[in-house]
Amino acid sequence: MAASLEGKVALITGAASGLGKAIAELYAKNGCAVAIADINQQAADAAAAEIKAAGGKAIGIAMDVTDEAAVNAGTDKAVAEFGALDILISNAGVQIINPIDQFAFADWKKMLAIHLDGGFLTTKAALQHMYKGDRGGTVIYMGSVHSHEASKLKSAYVTAKHGLLGLARTLAKEGAAHNVRSHVICPGFVRTPLVEKQIPEQAKELGISEAEVIKNVMLKDTVDGTFTTVEDIAETALFLAAFPSAALTGQSIVVSHGWYMQ
Protein backbone atom coordinates (compact mmCIF):
# COMPACT_ATOMS: atom_id res chain seq x y z
CA MET A 1 0.00 0.00 0.00
CA ALA A 2 1.37 3.42 -0.95
CA ALA A 3 2.28 5.75 1.90
CA SER A 4 -0.37 8.34 2.62
CA LEU A 5 -0.74 11.03 5.25
CA GLU A 6 -4.18 12.13 4.12
CA GLY A 7 -5.87 14.13 6.88
CA LYS A 8 -2.79 14.17 9.12
CA VAL A 9 -1.13 17.24 10.63
CA ALA A 10 2.63 17.65 11.02
CA LEU A 11 4.79 20.19 12.83
CA ILE A 12 8.30 20.33 11.37
CA THR A 13 11.05 22.42 12.95
CA GLY A 14 13.85 23.98 10.93
CA ALA A 15 11.58 23.52 7.92
CA ALA A 16 12.23 26.72 5.99
CA SER A 17 15.18 25.09 4.20
CA GLY A 18 17.15 21.89 3.76
CA LEU A 19 15.88 18.57 5.06
CA GLY A 20 12.94 20.06 6.93
CA LYS A 21 11.64 21.83 3.84
CA ALA A 22 11.97 18.69 1.71
CA ILE A 23 10.02 16.68 4.28
CA ALA A 24 7.33 19.35 4.51
CA GLU A 25 6.90 19.43 0.74
CA LEU A 26 6.67 15.63 0.43
CA TYR A 27 4.25 15.40 3.34
CA ALA A 28 2.02 18.06 1.77
CA LYS A 29 2.02 16.16 -1.54
CA ASN A 30 0.79 13.12 0.40
CA GLY A 31 -2.18 14.88 1.99
CA CYS A 32 -0.64 16.19 5.21
CA ALA A 33 -1.22 19.70 6.56
CA VAL A 34 2.17 21.06 7.60
CA ALA A 35 3.22 23.69 10.11
CA ILE A 36 6.62 24.99 9.05
CA ALA A 37 8.40 26.10 12.20
CA ASP A 38 11.61 28.06 11.87
CA ILE A 39 13.49 30.70 13.81
CA ASN A 40 13.11 32.89 10.71
CA GLN A 41 9.43 33.83 10.41
CA GLN A 42 9.83 35.30 6.93
CA ALA A 43 11.51 32.16 5.62
CA ALA A 44 8.88 29.96 7.25
CA ASP A 45 6.08 31.97 5.65
CA ALA A 46 7.78 31.78 2.26
CA ALA A 47 8.16 28.00 2.47
CA ALA A 48 4.51 27.67 3.50
CA ALA A 49 3.45 29.89 0.60
CA GLU A 50 5.25 27.61 -1.86
CA ILE A 51 3.36 24.59 -0.53
CA LYS A 52 0.03 26.40 -0.69
CA ALA A 53 0.77 27.53 -4.23
CA ALA A 54 1.25 23.86 -5.14
CA GLY A 55 -2.15 23.00 -3.66
CA GLY A 56 -1.07 21.87 -0.19
CA LYS A 57 -2.00 23.03 3.29
CA ALA A 58 0.67 24.88 5.25
CA ILE A 59 1.37 27.69 7.67
CA GLY A 60 4.58 29.33 8.79
CA ILE A 61 5.38 29.56 12.48
CA ALA A 62 8.20 31.50 14.15
CA MET A 63 9.84 29.19 16.67
CA ASP A 64 13.07 29.25 18.66
CA VAL A 65 13.24 25.62 19.76
CA THR A 66 15.34 26.53 22.81
CA ASP A 67 12.57 28.78 24.18
CA GLU A 68 9.87 26.80 26.00
CA ALA A 69 7.25 29.55 25.72
CA ALA A 70 7.89 29.93 21.98
CA VAL A 71 7.70 26.17 21.44
CA ASN A 72 4.44 25.86 23.36
CA ALA A 73 2.89 28.85 21.59
CA GLY A 74 3.96 27.64 18.16
CA THR A 75 2.66 24.13 18.76
CA ASP A 76 -0.65 25.47 20.01
CA LYS A 77 -0.88 27.71 16.93
CA ALA A 78 -0.46 24.70 14.64
CA VAL A 79 -3.20 22.80 16.47
CA ALA A 80 -5.49 25.82 16.44
CA GLU A 81 -5.00 26.16 12.68
CA PHE A 82 -5.38 22.51 11.70
CA GLY A 83 -7.30 20.98 14.62
CA ALA A 84 -4.82 18.34 15.74
CA LEU A 85 -1.20 17.22 15.73
CA ASP A 86 -0.23 13.78 14.45
CA ILE A 87 3.44 14.09 13.54
CA LEU A 88 6.38 16.01 15.00
CA ILE A 89 9.64 16.23 13.09
CA SER A 90 12.32 17.61 15.40
CA ASN A 91 14.76 18.76 12.75
CA ALA A 92 16.16 22.17 13.76
CA GLY A 93 19.93 22.08 14.04
CA VAL A 94 23.20 23.91 13.59
CA GLN A 95 26.84 22.93 13.35
CA ILE A 96 29.90 24.36 15.06
CA ILE A 97 33.25 22.64 14.60
CA ASN A 98 36.38 22.90 16.73
CA PRO A 99 38.73 20.59 18.61
CA ILE A 100 37.56 19.81 22.16
CA ASP A 101 40.41 21.77 23.73
CA GLN A 102 39.37 24.87 21.78
CA PHE A 103 35.59 24.40 21.88
CA ALA A 104 33.99 27.42 23.56
CA PHE A 105 31.64 26.47 26.39
CA ALA A 106 29.07 28.92 25.03
CA ASP A 107 29.14 27.09 21.69
CA TRP A 108 28.83 23.72 23.46
CA LYS A 109 25.75 24.95 25.33
CA LYS A 110 24.24 26.42 22.16
CA MET A 111 24.64 23.13 20.28
CA LEU A 112 23.07 21.03 23.02
CA ALA A 113 20.30 23.56 23.53
CA ILE A 114 19.22 23.52 19.89
CA HIS A 115 19.51 19.78 19.30
CA LEU A 116 18.68 18.25 22.67
CA ASP A 117 16.68 20.91 24.52
CA GLY A 118 14.86 21.57 21.25
CA GLY A 119 14.04 17.90 20.86
CA PHE A 120 12.79 17.68 24.42
CA LEU A 121 10.73 20.89 24.40
CA THR A 122 9.02 20.19 21.08
CA THR A 123 8.29 16.62 22.17
CA LYS A 124 6.79 17.74 25.48
CA ALA A 125 4.61 20.31 23.70
CA ALA A 126 3.46 17.82 21.05
CA LEU A 127 2.57 15.18 23.61
CA GLN A 128 0.07 17.52 25.24
CA HIS A 129 -1.99 17.01 22.08
CA MET A 130 -1.00 13.48 21.08
CA TYR A 131 -1.77 12.02 24.51
CA LYS A 132 -5.31 13.49 24.66
CA GLY A 133 -7.75 10.62 24.40
CA ASP A 134 -4.79 8.42 23.42
CA ARG A 135 -5.02 9.95 19.94
CA GLY A 136 -1.41 8.98 19.32
CA GLY A 137 1.11 10.18 16.80
CA THR A 138 4.66 9.84 15.56
CA VAL A 139 7.70 11.80 16.71
CA ILE A 140 10.73 11.72 14.43
CA TYR A 141 14.07 13.19 15.48
CA MET A 142 16.69 14.18 12.95
CA GLY A 143 19.79 12.43 14.15
CA SER A 144 22.85 11.62 12.09
CA VAL A 145 25.32 8.87 11.42
CA HIS A 146 26.99 10.80 14.24
CA SER A 147 24.27 9.39 16.51
CA HIS A 148 26.37 6.21 16.25
CA GLU A 149 29.82 7.30 15.11
CA ALA A 150 32.23 10.05 16.12
CA SER A 151 34.27 12.45 14.01
CA LYS A 152 37.00 14.87 14.89
CA LEU A 153 36.01 18.50 15.56
CA LYS A 154 32.35 17.65 16.31
CA SER A 155 32.23 16.87 20.03
CA ALA A 156 29.05 18.83 20.77
CA TYR A 157 27.25 17.65 17.63
CA VAL A 158 28.14 13.99 18.22
CA THR A 159 27.11 14.24 21.87
CA ALA A 160 23.78 15.85 20.99
CA LYS A 161 22.98 13.37 18.23
CA HIS A 162 23.79 10.44 20.53
CA GLY A 163 21.46 11.96 23.11
CA LEU A 164 18.51 11.96 20.71
CA LEU A 165 18.66 8.15 20.62
CA GLY A 166 18.01 8.03 24.35
CA LEU A 167 15.13 10.50 24.14
CA ALA A 168 13.50 8.60 21.27
CA ARG A 169 13.83 5.22 22.95
CA THR A 170 12.41 6.51 26.20
CA LEU A 171 9.49 8.09 24.35
CA ALA A 172 8.84 4.81 22.53
CA LYS A 173 8.33 3.10 25.90
CA GLU A 174 6.38 5.90 27.58
CA GLY A 175 4.31 6.81 24.55
CA ALA A 176 3.15 3.31 23.67
CA ALA A 177 0.26 3.47 26.14
CA HIS A 178 -0.99 6.56 24.26
CA ASN A 179 -0.36 5.21 20.74
CA VAL A 180 2.69 7.43 20.23
CA ARG A 181 5.69 6.07 18.32
CA SER A 182 9.15 7.57 17.92
CA HIS A 183 12.16 7.21 15.65
CA VAL A 184 15.50 8.79 14.83
CA ILE A 185 16.49 9.24 11.20
CA CYS A 186 20.27 9.19 10.90
CA PRO A 187 21.44 10.66 7.59
CA GLY A 188 24.89 10.49 6.17
CA PHE A 189 26.25 13.66 4.64
CA VAL A 190 23.57 15.57 2.72
CA ARG A 191 24.56 18.67 0.74
CA THR A 192 22.39 21.05 2.70
CA PRO A 193 23.59 24.60 3.50
CA LEU A 194 24.73 23.22 6.88
CA VAL A 195 27.05 20.70 5.20
CA GLU A 196 28.22 23.10 2.48
CA LYS A 197 29.39 25.44 5.24
CA GLN A 198 31.42 22.64 6.85
CA ILE A 199 33.49 21.86 3.75
CA PRO A 200 35.74 24.97 3.85
CA GLU A 201 35.73 24.95 7.66
CA GLN A 202 37.04 21.40 7.80
CA ALA A 203 39.52 22.06 5.00
CA LYS A 204 40.98 24.89 7.07
CA GLU A 205 41.02 22.95 10.35
CA LEU A 206 42.51 19.80 8.79
CA GLY A 207 44.89 21.55 6.41
CA ILE A 208 43.57 19.80 3.30
CA SER A 209 41.68 20.84 0.18
CA GLU A 210 37.90 21.05 -0.02
CA ALA A 211 37.90 18.20 -2.57
CA GLU A 212 39.83 16.06 -0.08
CA VAL A 213 37.31 16.89 2.66
CA ILE A 214 34.52 15.58 0.44
CA LYS A 215 36.32 12.46 -0.79
CA ASN A 216 38.44 11.46 2.20
CA VAL A 217 36.40 12.75 5.17
CA MET A 218 32.72 13.03 4.29
CA LEU A 219 32.29 10.19 1.80
CA LYS A 220 35.28 7.98 2.62
CA ASP A 221 33.29 5.22 4.30
CA THR A 222 30.29 5.13 1.95
CA VAL A 223 29.98 2.19 -0.45
CA ASP A 224 29.72 4.39 -3.54
CA GLY A 225 31.25 7.78 -2.72
CA THR A 226 27.85 9.41 -2.99
CA PHE A 227 26.08 12.04 -0.88
CA THR A 228 22.74 11.14 0.66
CA THR A 229 20.00 13.35 -0.81
CA VAL A 230 17.25 15.39 0.79
CA GLU A 231 14.81 13.21 -1.15
CA ASP A 232 16.24 10.08 0.49
CA ILE A 233 15.58 11.54 3.92
CA ALA A 234 12.13 12.87 3.06
CA GLU A 235 11.04 9.48 1.71
CA THR A 236 12.28 7.83 4.92
CA ALA A 237 10.33 10.34 7.02
CA LEU A 238 7.22 9.63 4.95
CA PHE A 239 7.56 5.88 5.42
CA LEU A 240 8.02 6.15 9.18
CA ALA A 241 5.11 8.55 9.66
CA ALA A 242 2.77 6.42 7.55
CA PHE A 243 3.74 3.08 9.12
CA PRO A 244 0.55 1.67 10.64
CA SER A 245 1.61 0.12 13.94
CA ALA A 246 3.98 0.06 16.90
CA ALA A 247 5.78 -2.88 15.32
CA LEU A 248 8.18 -0.14 14.27
CA THR A 249 8.98 2.21 17.15
CA GLY A 250 12.06 3.37 19.03
CA GLN A 251 14.19 2.75 15.97
CA SER A 252 17.27 4.42 14.56
CA ILE A 253 17.07 4.38 10.76
CA VAL A 254 20.45 5.04 9.12
CA VAL A 255 20.34 6.48 5.59
CA SER A 256 23.96 6.84 4.62
CA HIS A 257 25.02 4.88 1.51
CA GLY A 258 26.54 2.26 3.79
CA TRP A 259 28.71 4.65 5.83
CA TYR A 260 27.34 3.12 9.01
CA MET A 261 25.59 -0.26 9.02
CA GLN A 262 23.55 -1.47 11.97
C-alpha positions in Angstrom: 0.0 0.0 0.0 1.4 3.4 -0.9 2.3 5.7 1.9 -0.4 8.3 2.6 -0.7 11.0 5.3 -4.2 12.1 4.1 -5.9 14.1 6.9 -2.8 14.2 9.1 -1.1 17.2 10.6 2.6 17.6 11.0 4.8 20.2 12.8 8.3 20.3 11.4 11.1 22.4 13.0 13.8 24.0 10.9 11.6 23.5 7.9 12.2 26.7 6.0 15.2 25.1 4.2 17.1 21.9 3.8 15.9 18.6 5.1 12.9 20.1 6.9 11.6 21.8 3.8 12.0 18.7 1.7 10.0 16.7 4.3 7.3 19.3 4.5 6.9 19.4 0.7 6.7 15.6 0.4 4.3 15.4 3.3 2.0 18.1 1.8 2.0 16.2 -1.5 0.8 13.1 0.4 -2.2 14.9 2.0 -0.6 16.2 5.2 -1.2 19.7 6.6 2.2 21.1 7.6 3.2 23.7 10.1 6.6 25.0 9.1 8.4 26.1 12.2 11.6 28.1 11.9 13.5 30.7 13.8 13.1 32.9 10.7 9.4 33.8 10.4 9.8 35.3 6.9 11.5 32.2 5.6 8.9 30.0 7.2 6.1 32.0 5.7 7.8 31.8 2.3 8.2 28.0 2.5 4.5 27.7 3.5 3.4 29.9 0.6 5.2 27.6 -1.9 3.4 24.6 -0.5 0.0 26.4 -0.7 0.8 27.5 -4.2 1.2 23.9 -5.1 -2.1 23.0 -3.7 -1.1 21.9 -0.2 -2.0 23.0 3.3 0.7 24.9 5.3 1.4 27.7 7.7 4.6 29.3 8.8 5.4 29.6 12.5 8.2 31.5 14.1 9.8 29.2 16.7 13.1 29.3 18.7 13.2 25.6 19.8 15.3 26.5 22.8 12.6 28.8 24.2 9.9 26.8 26.0 7.3 29.5 25.7 7.9 29.9 22.0 7.7 26.2 21.4 4.4 25.9 23.4 2.9 28.9 21.6 4.0 27.6 18.2 2.7 24.1 18.8 -0.7 25.5 20.0 -0.9 27.7 16.9 -0.5 24.7 14.6 -3.2 22.8 16.5 -5.5 25.8 16.4 -5.0 26.2 12.7 -5.4 22.5 11.7 -7.3 21.0 14.6 -4.8 18.3 15.7 -1.2 17.2 15.7 -0.2 13.8 14.5 3.4 14.1 13.5 6.4 16.0 15.0 9.6 16.2 13.1 12.3 17.6 15.4 14.8 18.8 12.7 16.2 22.2 13.8 19.9 22.1 14.0 23.2 23.9 13.6 26.8 22.9 13.3 29.9 24.4 15.1 33.3 22.6 14.6 36.4 22.9 16.7 38.7 20.6 18.6 37.6 19.8 22.2 40.4 21.8 23.7 39.4 24.9 21.8 35.6 24.4 21.9 34.0 27.4 23.6 31.6 26.5 26.4 29.1 28.9 25.0 29.1 27.1 21.7 28.8 23.7 23.5 25.7 24.9 25.3 24.2 26.4 22.2 24.6 23.1 20.3 23.1 21.0 23.0 20.3 23.6 23.5 19.2 23.5 19.9 19.5 19.8 19.3 18.7 18.3 22.7 16.7 20.9 24.5 14.9 21.6 21.2 14.0 17.9 20.9 12.8 17.7 24.4 10.7 20.9 24.4 9.0 20.2 21.1 8.3 16.6 22.2 6.8 17.7 25.5 4.6 20.3 23.7 3.5 17.8 21.0 2.6 15.2 23.6 0.1 17.5 25.2 -2.0 17.0 22.1 -1.0 13.5 21.1 -1.8 12.0 24.5 -5.3 13.5 24.7 -7.8 10.6 24.4 -4.8 8.4 23.4 -5.0 10.0 19.9 -1.4 9.0 19.3 1.1 10.2 16.8 4.7 9.8 15.6 7.7 11.8 16.7 10.7 11.7 14.4 14.1 13.2 15.5 16.7 14.2 12.9 19.8 12.4 14.1 22.9 11.6 12.1 25.3 8.9 11.4 27.0 10.8 14.2 24.3 9.4 16.5 26.4 6.2 16.3 29.8 7.3 15.1 32.2 10.1 16.1 34.3 12.4 14.0 37.0 14.9 14.9 36.0 18.5 15.6 32.4 17.7 16.3 32.2 16.9 20.0 29.1 18.8 20.8 27.2 17.6 17.6 28.1 14.0 18.2 27.1 14.2 21.9 23.8 15.8 21.0 23.0 13.4 18.2 23.8 10.4 20.5 21.5 12.0 23.1 18.5 12.0 20.7 18.7 8.2 20.6 18.0 8.0 24.4 15.1 10.5 24.1 13.5 8.6 21.3 13.8 5.2 22.9 12.4 6.5 26.2 9.5 8.1 24.4 8.8 4.8 22.5 8.3 3.1 25.9 6.4 5.9 27.6 4.3 6.8 24.5 3.2 3.3 23.7 0.3 3.5 26.1 -1.0 6.6 24.3 -0.4 5.2 20.7 2.7 7.4 20.2 5.7 6.1 18.3 9.2 7.6 17.9 12.2 7.2 15.6 15.5 8.8 14.8 16.5 9.2 11.2 20.3 9.2 10.9 21.4 10.7 7.6 24.9 10.5 6.2 26.2 13.7 4.6 23.6 15.6 2.7 24.6 18.7 0.7 22.4 21.1 2.7 23.6 24.6 3.5 24.7 23.2 6.9 27.0 20.7 5.2 28.2 23.1 2.5 29.4 25.4 5.2 31.4 22.6 6.9 33.5 21.9 3.8 35.7 25.0 3.8 35.7 25.0 7.7 37.0 21.4 7.8 39.5 22.1 5.0 41.0 24.9 7.1 41.0 22.9 10.3 42.5 19.8 8.8 44.9 21.6 6.4 43.6 19.8 3.3 41.7 20.8 0.2 37.9 21.0 0.0 37.9 18.2 -2.6 39.8 16.1 -0.1 37.3 16.9 2.7 34.5 15.6 0.4 36.3 12.5 -0.8 38.4 11.5 2.2 36.4 12.8 5.2 32.7 13.0 4.3 32.3 10.2 1.8 35.3 8.0 2.6 33.3 5.2 4.3 30.3 5.1 1.9 30.0 2.2 -0.5 29.7 4.4 -3.5 31.3 7.8 -2.7 27.8 9.4 -3.0 26.1 12.0 -0.9 22.7 11.1 0.7 20.0 13.3 -0.8 17.2 15.4 0.8 14.8 13.2 -1.2 16.2 10.1 0.5 15.6 11.5 3.9 12.1 12.9 3.1 11.0 9.5 1.7 12.3 7.8 4.9 10.3 10.3 7.0 7.2 9.6 5.0 7.6 5.9 5.4 8.0 6.2 9.2 5.1 8.5 9.7 2.8 6.4 7.6 3.7 3.1 9.1 0.6 1.7 10.6 1.6 0.1 13.9 4.0 0.1 16.9 5.8 -2.9 15.3 8.2 -0.1 14.3 9.0 2.2 17.2 12.1 3.4 19.0 14.2 2.8 16.0 17.3 4.4 14.6 17.1 4.4 10.8 20.4 5.0 9.1 20.3 6.5 5.6 24.0 6.8 4.6 25.0 4.9 1.5 26.5 2.3 3.8 28.7 4.7 5.8 27.3 3.1 9.0 25.6 -0.3 9.0 23.6 -1.5 12.0 
